[in-house]
Amino acid sequence: MFALGLVKLLVAGVVLGVLWYVYRWFSGVAGRRPDKGKGPDALEMKECPACGIYRPVQGAFACDRDDCPYKK
């Protein structure tokens, strides 16, 4: 009555294999999501209005243009 036949074992194995594969795929997708927080070495950047290059907010250096707002 409760005997497991070869077909039932194969179907159970395929179902478990598919579930395992789907679990691994979803856990891999979740692992590739970008982190929303800033890392310890992240710098805040601001675009230079003169040349369009992004520079760090702290310690910004001037570019070679005469109209650069970071020239001293």
Helices and strands as residue ranges (DSSP letters): H 6-31, E 45-47, E 54-56
